[in-house]
Amino acid sequence: MDTLSSLADGFVVALTWQNILLALVGCLLGTIMGALPGLGPSNGVAILIPLAFSLGLDATPALILLTSVYYGAMYGGRISSILLNIPGDEPALMTTLDGYPMAQQGRAGEALALSGIASFVGAFFATWGLVFLAPQLVKIALLFGPAEYFALFTLAFATLGGISSTNQAKSAFAAALGLGLATIGIDGQTGVPRFTFGEVHLYDGIDFLVAIVGLFALSEVFIFLEHRNKDTVDDSKVKVGRIIPPWSLIKYCTPTMLRTSVLGFIAGVLPGAGASLGSFISYSMEKRLVDKEGTFGKGDPRGVAAPEAGNNAAAGGALVPMLALGVPGSGTTAVLLAVLLSLNITPGPLLFSQNPDVVWGLIAALFIANFMLLAMNIPMVGMFTRLLLIPSRILMPIVAMISFVGIYGISGSTFDLMVMIAFGLLGWVLRKLDVPLVPVILGTLLGNAMEANLRRAVTISNGDWFTLIDSPLAITLWTVAIVGFILPIVFGKVLKSRMKMKKADESSTVD
């Protein structure tokens, strides 16, 4: 009852004209970002961070705007997958298997509407899971001491590559790079400047937001400059047709949506698993369970509903460890974690007691955003599909303008603009080398807290390093971290190749 009472208080916070408008704007912009191939939720949220801060929003409104963008981008990723056979992001890869064949059969509108309904079911279920599971995780987190927190941060780094990772060495390199960047600035224990090279602007360390906008948003601009002549979308392919699916089709797919919502949520709660694994598991399990006639991959509506419900449930599930433990469950929640820290709000067990208005207002706003997205995505699907025709030569200058104006508006420092450009170039190089960007951000975010907890644990134990494995909770966390790091090395390539082979085989079957 306490949980439901807190949720009711959250609706009091969320149901203001400002917050409802921000949720609506966030859903709209997020869907647009998700619909455009290549951007995805992480880039979408990163691009709009400067907008949120330049508007001078308080913590709760800013988070409502950006999490609505997050949910909207997860919805929008299906549009290019179904119409063009081009996944908006990796979690939408599985949607192409049956979504594009439905579009070829003249049922694109039905596929888009059904995927919107499945996205709603998955996200709605995940938000209820967040309501009930996050407070329980908080009770466990209160048992954590410095050694346990250090092990937890290590777990976050070890599992961030996820089960779908193909190169854990590159993930480890990216994490080490992020941790190295976190050491720049004044040493919190000794007060001595580290790696500042006499530059006073670096005494406070690297600004999270500058790093994120540079790595995600500005690097996207540099990628465009490199491939600026490859910007063509065939207008003839962007045809929707009937957009209202028959009630019998929705009823037919409802059991699929419910089952895969549960699977996706579980995948999202696991640190590092994320929406990609949620989407793949949901599709694979549902195919084995119900595909008796071999219709999956040939335009079966359940093959659209399964991955969409799964990846949206996983997106909501990834918020659970971020809010309750301060450890992001996905790349986009790592970006949201940076926003929280920039607002002087520390995610973790004390968040629910020290900032209940923020956390419960945010959760209530997620419910509101889900209904907005459902109402928006079916009647407006024709408008969103036209966005696929916007050429990047128009889109990318807008992204660059938002990045520069937003960051300068936040800090008022030209030095931060130069740092942002440097991070943009770094992000471009890392993308060229296929090095993941999220561990870099996570290292920059958690590096100081990780170092402080390590020093605190060793100091309390009078220099005894065995204190890091001195409790059952710490041993459990270390074990999960080691298994989580090794598992992708053993199974990651197999899983990734299966995802690609499944798509290739079933696409060739349709052709």
N, C-alpha and C positions, 0 to 999 in steps of 0.2 A: 504493500500500500504506500509505503514511503516513496518508492520509485515512481508510482503513478501520480502521487501528489507533486513530486518534483517535476514530472513531465507537464503537469497542468500549469505549474508556475512558469515553465519554459514557454508554453503557448501564450501566456500573458506577456512575456517579453517579446516573442516573435510576432504576435498579431498587432503590430503597429503599422501605420501606412508606410513609413520609411522602410521597415524590414520586409514587408510584403513586396514593395516596389523593387527593392534590391534583389530579392529572391527571383522575381519575374525577369529582371534584367540579366541576372546571372544565368538563369535557365536558357534564355534566348541566346546570349553570347556563347554559353557553353555548347549548346547544340550546334551553333555555327562553327565553332572551333573544332568540334568533333567531326562534323560533316566534311571538313576540308582535309583531304588525304595528307598524312604526314605530320599534322600538328598534334592531335591527341590531347588527353587530359592534362598531362604534366606541362606541356608547352602552353596549353590554353590558360591554365592557372598562372603560370609564370609570366605570360605576356600581360595579364590583367592585374597583377600585383601592383604595379605603379599606379594604375587607375584607382584602385581601392585606397591607396595611401594618399594620393594627391587630392582625393575628395575629403580628406580629413576625417574619415569614419572612425568611430570607436571600435573596440574589440569585437563586440557581438555583431554589429552590422557588417564589418569587414569580413568576418568569417562566414556570415550568411551569404554574402555576395560570392565569395570564392568557392565555398563548398557547393553552392548552386551551379557554379561554372563546372565544377568537378562532376557532379551528377549529370548535368546537361551534356557534357562532352562524352560521357559514357553512353548516353542515349544516341547522340549524333553520329558516333563512329559507325553505326550500321548503315548509314545512307549511301556512302560511296561503296561499301562492301556489297550491297544488294544491287545497286544500279550499274556499277562500273567494274565489279569484281576486284576492286582495289580497297583493301582494309584501311579504315581511317587510322587504326593503330593495331598493335599486335593482338589484343583480346578479341578484336572483330574479325580475325583471320578465319575462325571457324564458321562465322555467319555467312561467309561467301560460299560455303559448300552447298547449301540449299537455297540461300537467298538469291544468288545470281541465276541459278536455273529457274527459280520462280519468276524472276524478271524476264528471262528469255521466253517464258511461256505466256507472257502478257499479264502476269499477276504481281507486278512490282508493288503496286499500291497495297495489295493485301499483305505482302511480305513486310513492307515498311510499317503498316499499321499493327500487324501481329507482333513484330519485333518491339514496337513501342509499348504494347500491352505487356509483353514478357519482361521488358526492362522495368516497367512499373512494378510488376509482381516481385521481381528479384530485389529491387531497391527497397520496396515497402517492407518485405520480410527482413531484409538486412537491418533496416532502421529499428524495427522492433527488437531484433537481436542485439543491436547496440544499446537499446534502452535497458535490457535486462542483464546482459553479460558484462558490460563495462563496469558497473558498480561492484560486481562480484570480483572482477580482476583487481579493482582498487583495494579490496580487503586483503588480497594476497600480497599486493605490492607494498602494503604497510609493513610487511615482515622484512623488507629489503634493507640491508645496511650498505656501506660503501663497497664492500667486496662483491655483494650480490648485484649492485648496480653496474659495477665494472664488467661482471660476467654477462649481464643483460645487454650492455652496449656491444660487447664482443659478439653476442648472439645476433644482434641486429646486423652487424657487418658481415658475419659468416653466412647468413641466410639471405642477404639482400639480392644476390644473384638469382635466387629462385631456382626451382627445380628445372625450369626451362632454359637455364643458362648453359652455354656451350663452352665457355672459357672462364673458369674460376680464377685463373692467373690474372687475366685482365681486370676482373672485378676486384681482386686483392690489390692490384696496382692502383686502381682508381681510389679505393678506400685509403691506401697509404698516402696518396697524393692529397686527399681531403684532410687527413689527419695532420699532414705536414703544413697545409695552409692554416689549420687551426692554431698552430704554434706561433704564428705571427702576432706580435703585439706585446703588451706588458705581461710578464709572468705573474700570475695571480698570487703566488706564494712568496716570491722574492722581490717583486716589484722591478725586476730588471727587464729592459726592452730586449726582445728576441726577434731576429731576422727583420728588423725594421730598416736597416741600412741608413739610419739617420733621418728617415722620412717621418715627420711628426704625424702625418695623416694615418700612418699605420700603427700608431701606438694603441689604438682601440681595436686593432685586429681587422680582419676582412669582414665587411658588412654582408650578412647573409643574403639580403635582397639583391644587392649589386651582383653578387656571385651567381645567384639563381637566374636573374634576368639575362645576364651575359651568357651563361652556359646554355640555357634553353632557348630564349627568345632570339637573342642576337646571333647565335650560331646558326639558327634557322635561316636568317637573312643571308649569312655567308654561304650556306649551302645553296640557296637560291641563286646567288651571284655566280656560283660555279656552274650551275645547271640551268641557266636562265633561258636557254633555247629549247628546253624540253618541257614546255608548258602548253600542252594541248589536251583538251577534253572534247570528245566527239559529242556534239549537240544531239545527234540522232539517238544516242544511247540513253539520254536522260529523259525517259518516258515513264510515267507513273501508272496511269490507268485508274481503275476503281480503287478507292482508298478505304472503304468501309468493309472489313471482313464480315462474312456471315456469322451469326451467333453460333451456328453448329460448328464452325471452324474453331472459334474461341473455346467452346466447350470441349472439343476434341483435343485441344492442346493444353488444357488446364492442368491435368495430372503431370504432364511434362514440366510445366512451369514450376509447380510446387516442389517436385522432387529436385530439380536442378537448382532451385533457390537455396535449398538446404545445403547441397553440395558446394555451391559457390560461396556461401557465407562461411562455411568451415575453411575453405581454401583461402579466403580473404583474411581471416583471423590469424592464420599461421604467418609469422613474419617472413617476408620475402617471397611467399608463394604468389600472391597477387591475382589479378583478374585474368591473366593469360592462362594460368593453371586452372582457375575456376571455369573458364570457357572450355578448355580442352577436355577436362574431366567430365563436365556436364554433357558435352556432345557425345563423348565416347561411351559413357555409361548409359546414356539414353538410347544410343544406337544398339548397344548390346541387349538392352532390356526390351525394346518395343519394335525394333526393325525386323520383323519376321519375314517381310516380303521384299527386302532389299531396296526400299524406296529412298533411304537416306542418301544424299548426294545427287538426287535426281529431281529435287524440288519438293521434298516433304516439308510441310509447314512445321512439324515438330523439330526438324533440323534447324529451323530458324529460332524457334522459341527456346530451345535448350541452351545454346551458348549465350543468348541475350539475357535470359534470366540468370544464368550462372555468372557471367562477368559483371553484371550490375549488382548482384548479391555480394560478390567478392569485393567490389569497390566499397560498398557500405561496411563490409566486415573488416576491411583494412583500417577503418577509423577506430575500431575497438582498441587495438594495442597502442595507437597513437595517443588517444585521449586518456586511457587508463594507465599506461606504462611510460608514455613519452617516447615510445619506439615506433617509428613508422612501419606500416605493413606493406607499403607499396611506394613507387616513385612519386606519385602525386601527393600522398600523405606526407612524404618527406618535405615537399614544397610547402604544404600547409603547416607542418611543424615549424618551419622557418618563420612563417607569418606569425604564429603564436609567440615565438620567442622574441620577434621584433616588436610585438605589442606588450612586452614585459609580462607575458603569461607563460608559466612553466607547466607543460602538460605532464601528467603523471597522477599519482595517488592523491595529491593535495588539491588538484584542480577541481574535483567535485565538491570539496569542502570550502575552498578559498574563493572560487569563482563559479558558484552554481548557476548564476544568471547567464554566464557566458556559455557553459557547456549544455545546459538544458534548453536555453534559448536556441542554440545551434541545432540540437536534436529535433526540437519542435519545428524549426524552419525546414529541416530535411523532409519531414512529413508534408509540409506545405509545398515544397519544391517538387516532390514526387507527383502530387496531384496536378500542379501547374504543368509539368512536363507531359503528363498523360493528355491533358486537355489541349496542350499546344502542339504536340507532335503528330496527331492524326489530322486535324483540319489544315494545319500549316505545312504539311509535308511537301506539298508542291513548291512552296516558296523556298524551303530549305534545299530542295534538289537543284533549284536554279543557282544556288550559291556555288555549286560545283563548277559552274562556268566562269566564276570570277578568276581572271588570270593572276598568277603570282606576281607579275610586274606591278599590279595595283595593290595587292594584299601586303606584300613584304615591306614596301615603304611605310605603310600604315603601322606595321609591327615595329619597325625601327623608330618611327616618330613617337609612338606610345612609350617605348623603352627609354629613349633619351629624355623626353619631356617629363615622364613619370619619375625617373630616378633623380633628375635634377630638382624636381619639385619636392621630393622627399628630403634630400640631403643639402641641396643648395651648393654642392661642391663639384667643381670641374674635375677634381682629382678622382672622384667616384666614377665619373663618366669614362675617364681613361682606364680605370680598373675594370669597368664593365666591358669596354672594348677588348681589353686583354683577356678577360674570361670568355668573351665571344669567340676570339681567335683560338683559345684553348679548347673550347667546346667543339669548334669546327675540326681541329686536328684530331681530337679524341674520337669524334664520329668517323672520320676518315680511317682511323685505326681500329674501328669497331670496339672501342673501350666504352663501357657504360658510364653515363654521366651521374646517375643517382648516387653511387657510392662516394663520389667526390663531394657532392652536396652534404651527404650524411656525415662524412668525416669533418667537414667544416662546421656543421651544426653541433655534433656531439663530441667533438674532439676535446674541448675545454672541460666539459662535464666528466668525460671519461678520464682525463688526466687528473682532475681534482679528486675523483673518487678513488683512483689508484693510489695517489699520494696519501689521502686520508686513511685508507685501509692499512697501508704499510706503516704509517706513523702511529696509528692506534696500537698496532701489534709490535711496536718497537723494532721495526725493520724485518719482521718475519714474513717472507713472501708466501709462505704456505697458508697464510690467512685467506688468500684468494680462493682456496679450495677447502675451507675449514668448516663449511656448513652443508647440510644435505641440499638446500636450495641452490647454493652456488655450484655444487657438483652436478646437480641436474641441469642447470643452465649451461655449464661448460660441455656437458655430454651432448645436449641438443645442438649447441653451436658447432661442435666437431662433426656430428652426424650431418647437420645441415650444410656444412661446407663440403663434405666428402660426397654426399648423395648426388649432387648435380654432376660431379666428375664421373661417377659411375653410370648414372641414368640420364644425365642431361642431354647428351648427344642423341641417345636413342629416342627420348621423348620429342626433342625438337625435330629430328628427322621424320618421326611418325606424323607429326603435325603437317610438315611440308609434303610428305608422301601422300597422306590422306587427301590433302587439298589437290595435289597434282593428279592422283588417280581418279578422284571423283569428278574433277573438272574435265579430264579427258573422256570420261564416261558420258558426260553431258554433251560434249562436242561430237 
